């Protein structure tokens, strides 16, 4: 038997540790499960390396379809969702609990250029901007141009 308790909005960025698994349940509703590896912000003083946390994530409906179509192992992803605690009994009859992220929104966490080195280079680039070209209406402001007018 599963029980759950929800909490506030949670946001994490990490790399997928495996390809997403997508299934259809009840009346053709999509559900996608995947795991992400997230480096901690703090460096371990003993070995001067960042520690990594691993999170299981579940996405539903159109978010599940999006992840299943455009993300693969190694791809950087930003997940916005809520934490959910699950209580369950394992195959040996022991009571266990787990905390998962239930994704409400997901975003690309890397640029198109970065994703081209991954296995999934066909992802759309919506939301990404490029720097203005040299022939644009923008000009670089150097220190010799004087003081700024504000």
HELIX and SHEET records of a PDB file:
HELIX    1   1 UNK A   61  UNK A   70  1                                  10    
HELIX    2   2 UNK A  112  UNK A  115  1                                   4    
HELIX    3   3 UNK A  143  UNK A  145  5                                   3    
SHEET    1   A 6 UNK A  21  UNK A  25  0                                        
SHEET    2   A 6 UNK A  29  UNK A  44 -1                                        
SHEET    3   A 6 UNK A   3  UNK A  16 -1                                        
SHEET    4   A 6 UNK A  76  UNK A  89 -1                                        
SHEET    5   A 6 UNK A  95  UNK A 108 -1                                        
SHEET    6   A 6 UNK A  49  UNK A  60  1                                        
END                                                                             
